[in-house]
Amino acid sequence: MYCVRKVDKDIYWVGANDNRLALFENIHPIPEGISYNSYVLLDEKTVLFDTVDWAVCGQFLENLEAVLKDRTLDYMVINHVEPDHAACIEEIILRYPEVKIICTKKAFVFMKQFGFIADRKVEEVKEGDTKSFGKHKVMFVTAPMVHWPEVMVTYDTTNGVLFSADAFGTFGILGGKLFNDEVDFDRDWIEYARRYYTNIVGKYGFNVQALLKKAGKLDIKTICPLHGPVWRSNLGYFLEKYDKWSRYEPEEKGVMIVYASMYGNTESAANNLAARLVEKGIKNVVVYDVSKTHVSYLISETFKYSHVVLACVTYNMKIYPPMLDYLEHMKALNLQKRTFALIENGSWAPQSGKLMHEFLDGMKEMTVLDEKVSLRSSMKKDETNPMEELADSIVQSINSSK
């Protein structure tokens, strides 16, 4: 049975949800599922904006047929060629052999590389090109590295709808709801959105800023992403989040404590610090075990908080491997503008603090507090003063930050 929603005058959602996929991009856990959004414009010409992942192709085709009814498909606009959005291109060509494809030059190259199209002419567009489909006139805006080099977004100048590719997307199935004002986004979806942005797009903050500047010149009334809810109200809320994330500014003043513990002693020290911070009035404190928390969640939370404490055991004279993996993800995703505090542990030669400090020094605009706690196997009563000094240093840093 088909499932479609009307987005705006002449525009329909024909996407599908996938609650079976365990790992997005075969790396990020998505227990909340994922939606694959595709849209159809019914004008003098019919236009499909992107397709979906092959896993939900059957539902997508049924939805498309239900919207088109007895009409054929005239155009297919491909904003992004990643297979979770472009895998059904060939199926569309087989069913609608006269369809014309519109995309960037780089997108055409990628489509051929993936084998989505064979010897077929496409209409290549570039920055600022326009196309009229009848009443609706669209403009094509390039968005390279948000988050692939071929990406563009398509702006419907007639009704202010922006087909935004992977920008403004989120994890999570829609479950019958389509619009941001049909859900409690700040309560139920912001964590999905932040984890999606930080892990998928986070590295490319500069490019997102470039797109936001272009978007600021358009009269956008609706944002149609390729994942997650369609935005038709309170656009400023999500645009502000994207602006902050892409500038690598923390959302909140608070402390994220991430510990790497083999036998519970470093964990105990981390919890000791957390309690001291709360007693000193810093109640926005979260604590994570790096060995039990998937790194995609850690990255999302690191983008959120202003201060991060790394409490790490020394392992083979190196940084404990899961902690090192977390640090390497931070660096790969270009995280910056955070303040760190360090707790190291080691039974005979604590080294993790020095090594973590060196790692952070190799990143952009990272501050490491001078106070450091160094433990030998476990925290002793006579080591409460260094922990108290570290807590005071963190509190002072938070209170003096903007």
C-alpha positions, 0 to 999 in steps of 0.5 A: 500500500502506498504512503505519501504526504503532501508537502506544499502546493504541487509537491509530494513526499514519496519516500520511505522508512527503514527500521531494519538497518542496524548501521548507517553507512555500515558504521553508525548505530541507528536503533531509531531507524532512518527515513529516505526522503524523495519528492515529486513536483506535479506541474506542467512537467512532472519532476522527481527530486532524488530517489531512495536506498535500494532497501526501500525501493519497492515502497518508493516506486509504489508511492511514486506511481500513486502520486503520478497516477496516469502521468509519466515522469518527465524529469529527475533531479539528482542533488546527491549521488550517494547510494542511499539516495541514488540507488534507484535511478536505474529502476526509474529509467527502466520504468520511465524511459523518457525521463530526463536527468538533471544534475551537476557535472560531477554527479554525472561522473559519480553516477557512471562510476556507481553504474546507476546510468549507462550511456545516457545524456543528462542535463548538466547544471551549475551554480545559479542555473534555472529551470522552469517546469511550468508554474514552478521555476527552480534554481540550482545551488552548488553545495560541494562537500556538504558532504560529497563534492558533487552535491547541489541543492534545488530552490523552488523560487515559486513557493520557497521550497529548498530541496536540501540534499543531506543538509538539515537531515537527521536519523530516525524514522518518520512514522507517519509524521512528516513535518517538524511541527508534527513532532516535539523536535527539541525533545525527541529529535535534536539528539538524532539531528546532532549525531547525524550532523556531527558524524556525517557532515561535521568535518565540513563546517567551512562548506556548511557555512558557505551554504548557509550564506547562500541560503541566507539570500533566499526566501526559504519557507520550507526545507526538504532534506533527504533524511528526517522531518520537513521544516515548514515552521521555526526554520530559525531554530534549526538554522541556528543549530547548523550555524553553531555546529558548523562554526564548532561552537558548543551548544551548552556550557557543561562538562562531558567526562569520558573515561577509559577504565580497565578495572574500575579505578579510573571510572571511580576517579571520573565519578569522583570528579563529576560529584565534585563539579555538581557540588560546586554548582556545575549541574550540566555534567555527563559521564561516559564509558568510552569502551561501552559508548559507540564513538558516534554518540561520543562525537555528538556529545562532544559537539554539544558541550564546552568542556571535556574531561578525558580520564584514561588508563595507560595501556602498553605505554600508550593511550587506551585504544578506545580512547585513542579511537575517540580522539582520532574521530574528533580530529578527523571530524575537525572538532575545535574550540573546546576546553579539556582537562586530563586525568591519567592512570597507570600502575608503573608509568602513567603516560596517557595524560602526556600523550593525550595532551600532545594529541590535542595540541595537534588539533585546532583551537583546543585548550588544555587546562594546566591542572592534571591528575595523575594516579597510580593504580587507584585514587587515594585519600591524599590525592583528593586535593589534586582532584579538588584543584582540577574541579576548581579549575574547570569551574573557573574556566566555565564561569569565565567562558562566553 
